[in-house]
Amino acid sequence: MSTFIDLDYISKIQPRLQKFKKKREYLFNFRCPVCGDSKKSKTKARAYLYKVKNDMFFKCHNCSGSHNLANFIKLVDRGLYNQYILDRYKGNKPLQEPDLFKQFKNTTKEKLKSTPLQGLKPFSEIDDTHPAKQYLLNRKIPKKFFDKLFLCTKFQTYVNKLRPGTFGKDTDKYEHPRLVIPFYDVDDEVFALQGRAFGNEQPKYITLKLYEDKQKIFGLDRINLQKTLYIVEGPLDSLFLDNCIAAAGADIRLPTDSKDVVFVFDNEPRNKQIIDRMYKVIEDEYKLVIWPDNIKEKDINEMIMNGHTQTDIKKIISDNTYSGLSALTKLNSYKRY
């Protein structure tokens, strides 16, 4: 029965697939709707639907895209996908939805010396004339996040209250106000903190993990892993994109399909470390934004400060997202080192 339904829905999406041909039973060939297959040749068709045991799968030999039939239908026609799920599984035991957030939950519950945000004041309660508040306003940080960003006048003393001995005893001469950016997990609990300097103090960022088994990922409290997920480098940059997290220097392990993940690195074509990470993203079959030559700003926040709107940036990202061989070709011409 399931095979009959799969073949029925393949026939329904057939009009959307260029150069569609049935090669043999349970094997179909067509031009890839993900990468476009080839801009130079309109006759190349390197995408296939094929059967493994009782299920159909999609594979493109150009961009290396790979999905089960359900996810491929969702890619081609979201409305048809919803109907397919109903038809494919009605009358059967419902599929168990995996706990996509399991690895991001706090399981250790280590005891801290004080509550993570104790003694800090959110920027939503700070007067606009305050120099620290002016810093956020000048960077055009969305005000809806001001209740989750905090001012700390003595960061090292504050951290020592959470984790005694982190900075030693003599901290007074090194104290500077810092912007505190809490990292919330999917249960809305703080599991890490980042202190960002307002001026030229070094280091510019100080990140403290409160629970060692957690990945340093900012924005887990705001995302839906069932939708396309964007990954940027800096927490503040992530506040300008929907469904976006910041890697905070970490190599993220994600419990979601690579086709639904887009990495958005800083615009630094001369930074070998970033370029190497971009190559690794392509190797791992994730999508990647490669900034066009007319974008001179280093990151998303700088683009906002220079007049780009969030809508502008979303379109630039959409128009410059690549995967597979097209990403490799574009990255080879993008890098400058």
Secondary structure, DSSP 8 states (H G I E B T S, - for coil): -HHHHHHHHHHHHGGGSTT-EEEETTEEEE--TTT-S-SS-SS---EEEEEETTEEEEEETTT--EEEHHHHHHHH-HHHHHHHHHHHHTTS-------TTGGGS--S----SS-TTTT-EEGGGS-TTSHHHHHHHHTT--GGGGGG-EEESSHHHHHHHHSTTSS-S--GGG---EEEEEEE-TTS-EEEEEEEESSS-SSSEEEEESSTTS---B-GGG--TTS-EEEESSHHHHTTSTTEEE-TT-----SS-GGGEEE---S-TT-HHHHHHHHHHHHTT-EEE---TT---SSHHHHHHTT--HHHHHHHHHHTEE-HHHHHHHHHHH---
